[in-house]
Amino acid sequence: MTGPDYEEFLADLYGEMTAELPVQVFLRRTYRGLSGQDYEIDLSLEFQVLGARYVTFIEAKHYRARIAVGEVL
């Protein structure tokens, strides 16, 4: 499985898990940061609760071997 394949797999998985909820799942969507810089995010989930907009970003990684925690954090 390639990196893009893994991202699509996760988008499908999150789409299925949130199908009954008012959640939008986006694959490779671009967001603008406060600095004005644009960032392409692998997977994002957006929803609203009591008028507040919530956005969750997921940067998917699919390595062939285990990696150290320090490489992730």
Summary of the structure (lengths in Angstrom):
residues: 73
radius of gyration: 14.1
end to end distance: 23.6
largest distance: 42.4
contacts: 147
relative contact order: 0.20
helix: 26%
strand: 38%
